[in-house]
Amino acid sequence: MSDQIEIRDTVILGSGCAGLTAAIYAARSNLKPLVLEGHEPGGQLSITTLVENFPGWPDGVQGPELIENMKKQATRFGAELRMAHLSTVDLTTTPFTLGIGKDTIHTRSLIIASGASARWLGLPSEQALIGFGVSSCATCDGFFASGKEIAVIGGGDSAMEEALFLTRFATKVTLINRSENFRASRIMLERAVAHPQIEFLHNTLVEEVLGVEEKDLKGLKLFNKKTGERWTLPVSFMFLGIGHIPNARMFEGQLDLDADGYIKTQENVFVSMMGQRIPGVYACGDVQDRRYRQAITAAGTGCMAALEVEKYLEEQGR
């Protein structure tokens, strides 16, 4: 049995830009939203250093600072933040039922802002240098690679797009692929191959990222699976182009997901099952956005979701 049962007007899953923006708007509407911070409190911005493309910060802002300010803004208006993550969910009946460990929460509306987690190589040295030369977002951090030689890891369309974008800044881009063949579409691969600033390494693995002690990426230790050769590639940045994993597995069988697990939305934030909208449930941010994945677009859809919740609850007489 549950230790505690709560009934809320709205619950927000996730505490990144989308979730916290939704919390600000919902709280200002006096909905007293509950924000479950999830496995990665603050989302991807919590591991980002300088953010220079968020409006209103002419000199940039540290990612954790931006998130902390959003939290303060949300709680100022009455949002409740709770360090917890979802263990079970039932969207088949209303109010919707959320399991939080031994506790149960019933909510009349739900905003899913659980985000997407970048795929990493899993190297300790890589993790230690995230934000110090290691990045999973070329759009966010490409400017910092201006005038430098860099590496992009991956062999699909994401890697090709990252590499092509980064040629605007870097003097040279080395695209490192672990296999002989690329998974990228033909047109994307042809564009990358034709670009004079991009070079390719096949059958190559990154064994270590150098510069941990200095907190500044100095190069990559590489291994060629085919030849057995090991060497060091002197680069200043490493960008991961091996995709993202949407944090939506919990909703399999209850919401329409695309082939990669992103929540499908209609008109920006409305979710569905078998093509039919589920009233009172909305998705925003990276969990439903596989294209832009920017803090500002996440915030925008967070705003939309909260406004839809307010309208929905008003229609329900709340």
C-alpha positions as CSV (number, residue, x, y, z in Angstrom):
1,M,0.0,0.0,0.0
2,S,1.1,3.6,-0.6
3,D,2.4,5.5,2.4
4,Q,0.8,8.7,1.1
5,I,-1.8,9.7,-1.5
6,E,-1.9,13.2,-2.9
7,I,-4.3,14.9,-5.3
8,R,-2.9,17.7,-7.4
9,D,-4.2,20.0,-10.1
10,T,-1.1,19.6,-12.2
11,V,2.2,17.7,-12.0
12,I,5.3,18.5,-14.1
13,L,7.8,15.7,-14.8
14,G,11.3,17.2,-15.2
15,S,13.2,20.3,-14.1
16,G,15.0,21.5,-17.1
17,C,14.1,24.5,-19.2
18,A,10.8,23.1,-20.4
19,G,9.6,21.9,-17.0
20,L,10.7,25.0,-15.0
21,T,9.1,27.3,-17.6
22,A,5.9,25.3,-17.4
23,A,6.2,25.6,-13.6
24,I,6.6,29.4,-13.7
25,Y,3.5,29.8,-15.8
26,A,1.4,27.3,-13.9
27,A,2.4,28.7,-10.6
28,R,1.5,32.3,-11.8
29,S,-1.9,30.9,-12.7
30,N,-2.3,29.7,-9.0
31,L,-2.2,26.0,-10.0
32,K,0.4,25.2,-7.3
33,P,2.3,22.8,-9.6
34,L,4.3,19.9,-8.3
35,V,7.6,19.5,-10.2
36,L,9.3,16.1,-9.9
37,E,13.0,16.8,-10.6
38,G,13.8,13.4,-12.0
39,H,17.0,11.5,-12.5
40,E,18.8,14.5,-13.9
41,P,17.7,17.6,-12.0
42,G,18.1,20.7,-14.1
43,G,18.3,18.6,-17.3
44,Q,21.2,19.0,-19.7
45,L,21.8,22.6,-18.8
46,S,22.9,21.4,-15.3
47,I,26.1,20.0,-17.0
48,T,26.6,22.9,-19.4
49,T,29.1,25.6,-18.6
50,L,28.6,28.9,-20.5
51,V,25.3,29.5,-22.3
52,E,25.6,32.4,-24.7
53,N,22.4,32.0,-26.8
54,F,19.7,32.4,-24.2
55,P,18.0,35.7,-24.7
56,G,18.5,38.3,-21.9
57,W,22.1,37.4,-21.0
58,P,24.3,39.5,-23.2
59,D,27.5,38.2,-21.5
60,G,26.2,34.6,-21.3
61,V,25.2,32.7,-18.2
62,Q,26.4,29.4,-16.6
63,G,23.9,26.6,-17.2
64,P,23.5,25.7,-13.6
65,E,22.9,29.4,-12.7
66,L,20.2,29.7,-15.3
67,I,18.5,26.6,-14.0
68,E,18.8,27.8,-10.4
69,N,17.3,31.2,-11.3
70,M,14.4,29.4,-13.0
71,K,13.8,27.3,-9.9
72,K,13.8,30.4,-7.7
73,Q,11.3,32.1,-10.0
74,A,9.0,29.1,-10.0
75,T,9.0,28.6,-6.3
76,R,8.5,32.3,-5.7
77,F,5.1,31.9,-7.4
78,G,4.2,28.8,-5.5
79,A,5.6,25.8,-7.4
80,E,6.8,22.9,-5.3
81,L,10.0,21.1,-6.4
82,R,10.5,17.6,-5.2
83,M,13.6,15.5,-5.6
84,A,11.9,12.4,-6.9
85,H,11.4,10.4,-10.1
86,L,8.5,8.5,-11.5
87,S,8.3,4.8,-10.9
88,T,4.9,4.0,-12.4
89,V,2.3,5.9,-14.4
90,D,-1.3,5.2,-15.4
91,L,-2.8,7.5,-17.9
92,T,-5.9,5.3,-18.7
93,T,-8.1,6.9,-16.1
94,T,-8.5,10.4,-14.7
95,P,-7.2,11.7,-12.4
96,F,-4.0,10.2,-13.7
97,T,-2.0,8.1,-11.3
98,L,1.7,8.5,-10.6
99,G,3.8,6.3,-8.5
100,I,6.7,7.9,-6.6
101,G,8.4,5.1,-4.7
102,K,5.9,4.0,-2.1
103,D,3.7,7.1,-2.5
104,T,0.9,7.7,-5.0
105,I,0.0,11.0,-6.6
106,H,-3.3,11.6,-8.4
107,T,-3.2,14.6,-10.8
108,R,-5.9,16.2,-12.9
109,S,-3.3,17.2,-15.5
110,L,0.2,16.2,-16.4
111,I,3.0,18.0,-18.2
112,I,5.8,15.6,-19.4
113,A,9.1,17.5,-19.6
114,S,11.4,14.6,-18.9
115,G,13.9,15.6,-21.6
116,A,16.4,13.5,-23.5
117,S,19.8,12.3,-22.4
118,A,22.7,12.6,-24.7
119,R,24.5,9.3,-25.7
120,W,28.0,9.3,-24.3
121,L,30.9,7.0,-24.9
122,G,31.0,6.1,-21.2
123,L,34.7,6.9,-20.6
124,P,35.5,8.3,-17.2
125,S,37.8,10.9,-18.8
126,E,35.0,11.9,-21.2
127,Q,32.6,12.5,-18.3
128,A,35.2,14.5,-16.4
129,L,35.6,16.9,-19.3
130,I,32.0,17.6,-20.1
131,G,31.8,21.3,-20.4
132,F,35.6,21.6,-20.6
133,G,36.0,20.5,-24.2
134,V,33.5,17.7,-24.4
135,S,30.1,18.6,-25.7
136,S,27.0,16.9,-27.1
137,C,25.6,20.1,-28.7
138,A,27.4,21.7,-31.6
139,T,24.8,24.5,-31.8
140,C,25.3,25.3,-28.1
141,D,29.1,25.2,-28.0
142,G,30.4,25.4,-31.5
143,F,31.4,29.0,-31.1
144,F,34.0,28.1,-28.4
145,A,35.8,25.9,-31.0
146,S,36.5,28.9,-33.2
147,G,39.9,28.7,-34.9
148,K,40.7,25.2,-33.4
149,E,41.0,21.6,-34.6
150,I,38.2,19.4,-33.2
151,A,36.7,15.9,-33.5
152,V,33.2,14.7,-34.0
153,I,32.3,11.2,-32.9
154,G,29.6,9.2,-34.8
155,G,28.6,7.9,-38.2
156,G,25.0,8.8,-38.7
157,D,23.1,11.9,-39.9
158,S,23.6,13.6,-36.5
159,A,27.3,13.3,-36.7
160,M,27.4,14.7,-40.3
161,E,25.1,17.6,-39.4
162,E,27.3,18.4,-36.4
163,A,30.5,18.2,-38.4
164,L,29.2,20.4,-41.2
165,F,27.9,23.0,-38.8
166,L,31.2,23.1,-36.9
167,T,33.2,23.9,-40.0
168,R,31.8,27.4,-39.6
169,F,34.1,27.7,-36.5
170,A,36.8,25.1,-36.5
171,T,39.8,25.1,-38.8
172,K,39.6,21.3,-39.1
173,V,37.0,18.7,-38.2
174,T,38.0,15.0,-37.8
175,L,35.0,12.7,-38.0
176,I,35.7,9.5,-36.1
177,N,33.5,6.5,-36.9
178,R,33.8,3.2,-35.0
179,S,33.0,1.0,-38.1
180,E,34.0,0.8,-41.8
181,N,30.7,2.1,-43.1
182,F,28.6,5.1,-42.1
183,R,24.9,5.0,-41.2
184,A,24.3,8.5,-42.5
185,S,22.0,9.1,-45.4
186,R,23.7,9.3,-48.8
187,I,23.1,13.0,-49.2
188,M,24.4,13.9,-45.8
189,L,27.5,11.7,-46.2
190,E,28.2,13.2,-49.7
191,R,28.1,16.7,-48.2
192,A,30.5,15.9,-45.5
193,V,32.9,14.0,-47.8
194,A,32.9,17.0,-50.2
195,H,33.8,19.5,-47.5
196,P,37.5,20.4,-47.5
197,Q,37.7,20.9,-43.7
198,I,36.4,17.5,-42.8
199,E,38.6,14.4,-42.6
200,F,37.4,10.9,-41.8
201,L,38.8,8.1,-39.6
202,H,37.2,4.7,-40.0
203,N,37.2,1.7,-37.6
204,T,38.4,4.0,-34.9
205,L,37.6,4.1,-31.2
206,V,38.3,6.8,-28.6
207,E,40.0,5.1,-25.7
208,E,40.7,8.1,-23.6
209,V,40.2,11.9,-23.5
210,L,43.3,13.8,-22.5
211,G,43.4,16.8,-20.2
212,V,41.5,15.7,-17.1
213,E,44.0,17.2,-14.7
214,E,44.1,20.5,-16.5
215,K,40.3,20.6,-16.9
216,D,41.0,21.4,-20.6
217,L,40.8,18.9,-23.4
218,K,44.2,18.3,-25.0
219,G,43.6,15.4,-27.4
220,L,42.2,11.9,-27.9
221,K,43.9,8.5,-27.6
222,L,42.6,6.5,-30.5
223,F,42.6,2.8,-31.5
224,N,42.1,1.5,-35.0
225,K,40.2,-1.8,-34.7
226,K,41.4,-3.0,-38.1
227,T,45.1,-2.3,-38.0
228,G,45.6,-2.3,-34.2
229,E,47.3,1.1,-34.4
230,R,47.2,3.4,-31.4
231,W,48.0,7.1,-31.5
232,T,47.0,10.5,-30.1
233,L,45.0,13.0,-32.1
234,P,45.7,16.6,-30.9
235,V,42.3,18.3,-30.8
236,S,40.8,21.0,-28.5
237,F,37.2,19.9,-28.6
238,M,35.3,16.6,-28.9
239,F,31.6,16.7,-30.0
240,L,29.4,13.7,-29.6
241,G,27.1,13.1,-32.6
242,I,25.8,9.7,-31.6
243,G,22.3,10.8,-30.8
244,H,20.0,11.3,-27.8
245,I,17.8,9.0,-25.8
246,P,14.4,10.5,-25.0
247,N,13.3,9.9,-21.4
248,A,9.9,8.5,-22.4
249,R,10.2,4.7,-21.9
250,M,7.8,4.9,-19.0
251,F,5.1,5.9,-21.5
252,E,5.4,3.0,-23.9
253,G,2.0,1.6,-24.6
254,Q,0.3,4.7,-23.1
255,L,1.4,7.4,-25.5
256,D,2.2,7.5,-29.2
257,L,6.0,7.4,-29.5
258,D,8.1,7.6,-32.7
259,A,10.6,4.9,-33.8
260,D,13.3,6.4,-31.6
261,G,11.1,6.8,-28.5
262,Y,10.3,10.5,-28.7
263,I,6.8,11.4,-27.7
264,K,4.7,12.4,-30.7
265,T,2.8,15.7,-30.3
266,Q,0.1,17.4,-32.2
267,E,0.0,21.2,-32.4
268,N,3.3,21.5,-30.4
269,V,2.3,19.9,-27.1
270,F,-0.8,17.7,-27.3
271,V,-0.1,14.0,-26.8
272,S,-2.1,11.1,-28.2
273,M,-2.6,7.3,-28.1
274,M,-3.5,5.6,-31.3
275,G,-3.8,9.0,-32.8
276,Q,-6.4,10.2,-30.3
277,R,-5.6,13.1,-28.0
278,I,-5.4,12.4,-24.3
279,P,-7.1,15.4,-22.6
280,G,-5.1,16.8,-19.8
281,V,-1.7,15.4,-20.8
282,Y,0.9,17.5,-22.6
283,A,4.6,17.0,-23.5
284,C,7.2,19.7,-24.0
285,G,10.9,20.1,-24.4
286,D,13.5,17.6,-25.6
287,V,11.3,14.5,-24.8
288,Q,9.2,15.5,-27.9
289,D,11.7,17.7,-29.9
290,R,14.2,15.7,-31.8
291,R,15.0,18.5,-34.2
292,Y,16.0,21.7,-32.3
293,R,16.8,20.6,-28.8
294,Q,17.6,24.2,-27.6
295,A,17.0,25.7,-24.2
296,I,14.9,28.5,-25.7
297,T,12.7,26.1,-27.7
298,A,12.2,23.9,-24.7
299,A,11.2,26.9,-22.7
300,G,8.8,27.9,-25.4
301,T,7.0,24.6,-25.4
302,G,7.0,24.6,-21.6
303,C,5.0,27.8,-21.7
304,M,2.6,26.4,-24.3
305,A,2.0,23.3,-22.2
306,A,1.3,25.3,-19.0
307,L,-1.2,27.6,-20.9
308,E,-3.0,24.5,-22.2
309,V,-3.2,23.1,-18.7
310,E,-4.7,26.3,-17.4
311,K,-7.3,26.3,-20.2
312,Y,-8.1,22.6,-19.7
313,L,-8.6,22.9,-15.9
314,E,-10.7,25.9,-16.4
315,E,-12.9,24.0,-18.8
316,Q,-13.1,21.2,-16.2
317,G,-14.4,23.7,-13.6
318,R,-11.1,23.8,-11.7
